[in-house]
Amino acid sequence: MELVQMSKKELSRVEVMERIKAKSMTQKKGAKALGISVRQVRRLWKNYQEKGAVGLLSKSRGKPSNNRLPIETRQRAIDLLHSLYADFGSTFAHEKLVEKDGLQLSSGSVRQIMIRENLWTPRQAKKIVAHQMRERRACVGELVQIDGSPHRWFEDRSPACTLLVFIDDATGALGELRFVKSESFFSYAAASRAYIERHGKPVAFYSDKHGIFRVNQPSVGIGDGLTQFGRAMQELEIAIICANTPQAKGRVERVNLIYKIAWSKKCVF
C-alpha cells in the first residue's frame, strides 16, 4: 500500500469528495465548504473518480516555484555579498547588487540570503504588552486625571503652547481646559485652583512622572522628597498618584488626541 502525504487543505478536499460520493452533500455545497467555484469542484470530482485521493494532490508538489531565484544568480549574489557588501544593510546591499552588478532579484531575496549567510540580523519585533484595563473610580472627585499636551494649537498664528486637561476618572467629564506656555508649577497651580473653585477638592490627582509631580532624581538636593507642586497638594490633602505607563491614564491621553485631531480639522466644540 502506497502512503500519500497530504496537506490539511488536500485532506479537506478528500472529505468533501467522500461526502459527495455518499450523496450527503451536493457539489454546490462542497464548493462553498472549500471556498472554490462549482466548476473547480467538478474538476476535482472527476480526478477523484479516476485516480482516487492521489488525484486531489497539487500538481505543483515537488516542483520548484516559478518565481524561484536561478541558482547562478543566487550564488553570484552570495559571492558579492561576502566580498563587497558584508557590512551593508539588506536594503542598501540590494540597491548595489541591482544598480552596480546588474543582478535581477528582489530585496526580499537579498534579505533572506543575508540572513542565511549570517551577514545580517533582522530586528526582533517589539513584544506587545497587554495592559489590563483599570476600572473607573466609583465616585466623582475620587480621582482626577491631569496631563499637558504640547502642540501648535494655533498653527502659525501663535507660538506652540500646551493644553492642560483635567478629567474626572469616574465620569469622564472634563473639569478644566487651559492653554499655557508650558507645563510648569505655576500653570498647574493656576489650573488646579480654577478646578477646585469650580468643582471642589478632589481626593487625588493622577498624573505622569513629570518632574512637576515627582522628584525623578532623589540624589539631587535635600528635603522631604516632594516637588513644589507636591508640597502644595500635601497642604490641601490632595494625593498625587503617578502612573507607570501612558496607558494607565488612557482617558486623558485619548482626550488630548481627540482635541489635536479635531483642532487640526477646525472642528467647533
C-alpha positions in Angstrom: 0.0 0.0 0.0 1.4 3.4 -1.0 1.4 6.1 1.6 0.4 9.6 0.4 1.3 12.7 2.4 -1.4 15.3 2.2 -1.8 18.8 3.4 -4.7 20.0 5.6 -6.2 21.6 2.5 -6.0 18.4 0.5 -7.5 16.3 3.3 -10.4 18.7 3.4 -10.9 18.1 -0.3 -10.9 14.3 0.3 -13.5 14.6 3.0 -15.8 16.7 0.7 -15.4 14.3 -2.2 -16.3 11.4 0.1 -19.5 13.2 1.2 -20.3 13.9 -2.5 -19.7 10.2 -3.3 -22.1 9.2 -0.5 -24.6 11.8 -1.8 -24.8 13.5 1.6 -23.5 16.7 0.0 -24.1 18.4 -3.3 -21.3 19.8 -5.4 -22.6 23.3 -4.8 -22.4 22.9 -1.1 -19.0 21.3 -1.4 -17.8 24.3 -3.4 -19.0 26.6 -0.6 -17.3 24.5 2.1 -14.0 24.5 0.3 -14.2 28.2 -0.8 -13.9 27.4 -4.5 -16.1 27.5 -7.5 -18.5 24.8 -8.6 -16.5 24.3 -11.7 -13.4 23.5 -9.7 -15.4 21.0 -7.6 -16.5 19.3 -10.8 -12.9 19.0 -11.9 -11.8 17.7 -8.5 -14.6 15.2 -8.5 -13.6 13.9 -11.9 -10.0 13.5 -10.8 -11.2 11.7 -7.6 -13.3 9.3 -9.6 -10.4 8.4 -11.9 -7.4 8.4 -9.6 -8.8 8.4 -6.0 -7.2 10.6 -3.3 -4.0 10.9 -5.4 -6.0 12.9 -8.0 -6.6 15.6 -5.4 -2.9 16.3 -4.8 -1.5 19.6 -6.0 0.2 19.4 -9.4 3.0 21.7 -8.2 4.0 19.2 -5.4 7.8 18.5 -5.6 8.3 21.1 -8.4 10.4 24.3 -7.9 8.4 27.5 -7.7 8.0 29.6 -10.9 9.4 32.6 -9.0 12.4 30.7 -7.7 15.7 32.6 -8.0 18.1 31.0 -10.5 21.0 29.1 -8.9 23.5 31.1 -10.8 22.0 34.4 -9.7 21.8 33.3 -6.1 25.5 32.1 -6.0 26.6 35.3 -7.7 24.8 37.3 -5.0 26.3 35.3 -2.2 29.8 35.8 -3.5 29.3 39.6 -3.9 27.7 39.9 -0.5 30.6 38.2 1.2 33.3 40.0 -0.8 31.9 43.6 -1.1 28.8 44.1 0.9 29.3 42.1 4.1 28.8 45.1 6.3 25.8 46.6 4.3 22.2 46.5 5.4 19.9 44.4 3.3 18.2 47.3 1.5 21.5 49.1 0.6 23.0 45.8 -0.5 20.1 45.1 -2.8 20.5 48.5 -4.4 24.2 47.9 -5.1 23.5 44.4 -6.5 20.9 45.7 -8.9 22.5 49.0 -9.9 26.2 48.2 -9.9 26.3 44.5 -10.5 23.2 44.1 -12.7 21.6 41.2 -10.8 17.8 40.8 -11.2 16.5 39.8 -7.7 14.1 41.3 -5.2 15.0 43.0 -1.9 13.3 40.1 -0.1 15.6 37.6 -1.7 18.7 39.6 -0.7 17.3 39.8 2.8 16.8 36.0 3.1 20.2 35.3 1.6 22.0 37.6 4.1 20.1 36.1 7.0 21.1 32.5 5.9 24.7 33.6 5.4 24.8 35.3 8.8 25.5 38.6 7.2 22.5 40.5 8.6 20.3 40.0 11.6 16.7 41.2 11.4 15.4 43.4 14.2 13.2 41.5 16.6 9.6 42.7 16.6 8.8 44.6 19.7 6.9 42.4 22.1 3.3 43.6 22.5 2.4 44.1 26.2 -1.2 43.7 27.1 -2.2 46.2 29.8 -5.1 45.2 32.0 -7.9 47.6 31.9 -8.2 49.7 35.1 -11.7 50.1 36.4 -13.1 53.6 36.8 -13.3 55.0 40.3 -16.8 54.8 41.9 -17.3 58.4 43.0 -17.0 61.8 41.3 -13.9 63.6 42.6 -12.2 60.5 43.9 -9.6 60.6 41.2 -8.9 63.3 38.6 -6.5 62.6 35.7 -4.3 65.6 34.7 -2.0 65.9 31.8 -0.4 68.5 29.5 -0.4 68.3 25.7 2.2 70.5 23.8 1.1 71.2 20.3 0.9 74.0 17.7 -2.7 74.6 18.6 -3.0 77.9 16.8 -0.9 76.8 13.7 1.4 79.7 12.6 -0.8 82.4 14.2 0.8 82.0 17.6 3.7 80.1 19.2 3.3 76.5 20.2 1.7 76.1 23.6 0.4 73.4 26.0 -3.2 72.4 26.7 -3.7 71.3 30.3 -6.5 68.8 30.7 -8.3 67.8 33.9 -10.8 64.9 33.6 -12.7 63.0 36.2 -11.9 59.3 36.3 -15.4 58.2 37.4 -17.5 60.0 34.8 -15.0 61.1 32.1 -16.3 64.7 32.5 -13.9 67.4 31.6 -13.2 69.7 34.6 -10.6 72.1 33.3 -9.1 73.0 30.0 -6.4 75.7 29.9 -3.9 76.9 27.4 -0.5 77.7 28.9 3.0 78.4 27.6 4.4 75.2 29.1 4.0 72.6 31.8 5.2 74.3 35.0 4.4 74.6 38.6 2.6 78.0 38.1 0.5 76.8 35.2 -0.6 73.6 37.0 -1.2 75.6 40.3 -3.5 78.1 38.4 -5.4 75.3 36.7 -5.8 73.3 39.9 -7.1 76.4 41.7 -9.6 77.0 39.0 -10.7 73.3 39.1 -11.1 73.3 42.9 -13.1 76.6 42.9 -15.5 75.2 40.3 -15.8 71.5 41.3 -14.4 71.2 44.8 -11.3 69.5 46.2 -10.6 66.0 44.7 -9.2 63.1 46.7 -6.3 62.6 44.3 -4.7 63.7 41.1 -3.5 61.1 38.6 -0.5 62.2 36.5 2.5 61.0 34.6 6.0 61.1 36.1 6.8 64.6 35.0 9.2 66.5 37.3 6.4 68.8 38.4 4.7 65.9 40.2 7.6 63.7 41.3 11.3 64.0 42.1 12.8 61.9 39.5 16.4 62.3 40.8 16.2 61.7 44.6 20.0 62.2 44.9 19.7 65.9 43.8 19.0 68.2 46.7 17.7 67.6 50.2 14.4 67.8 51.9 11.2 65.8 52.1 11.4 64.4 48.6 8.4 66.4 47.3 8.2 68.8 44.4 6.9 72.3 44.9 3.5 71.2 43.4 3.6 68.1 45.6 4.0 70.2 48.8 1.2 72.5 47.7 -1.1 69.5 47.2 0.0 68.0 50.5 -1.1 71.1 52.3 -4.5 70.7 50.6 -4.5 67.0 51.5 -4.8 66.0 47.8 -2.7 62.9 47.0 -0.7 62.7 43.8 -0.5 59.3 42.1 2.0 58.9 39.2 1.1 56.4 36.5 3.8 53.9 35.4 2.6 53.9 31.8 0.7 56.3 29.4 -1.9 53.5 29.0 -2.7 53.7 32.7 -4.1 57.3 32.3 -5.6 56.5 28.9 -8.7 58.6 29.4 -6.8 61.9 29.5 -4.4 60.7 26.8 -7.4 60.0 24.5 -8.9 63.4 25.2 -5.6 65.0 24.1 -5.5 63.0 20.9 -9.2 63.8 20.1 -8.6 67.6 20.6 -5.5 67.5 18.4 -7.3 65.8 15.6 -10.4 68.0 15.9 -8.4 71.2 16.2 -6.4 70.3 13.0 -9.7 69.8 11.1 -11.0 73.1 12.6 -13.9 71.4 14.3 -16.1 73.6 16.5 -16.9 72.3 20.0 
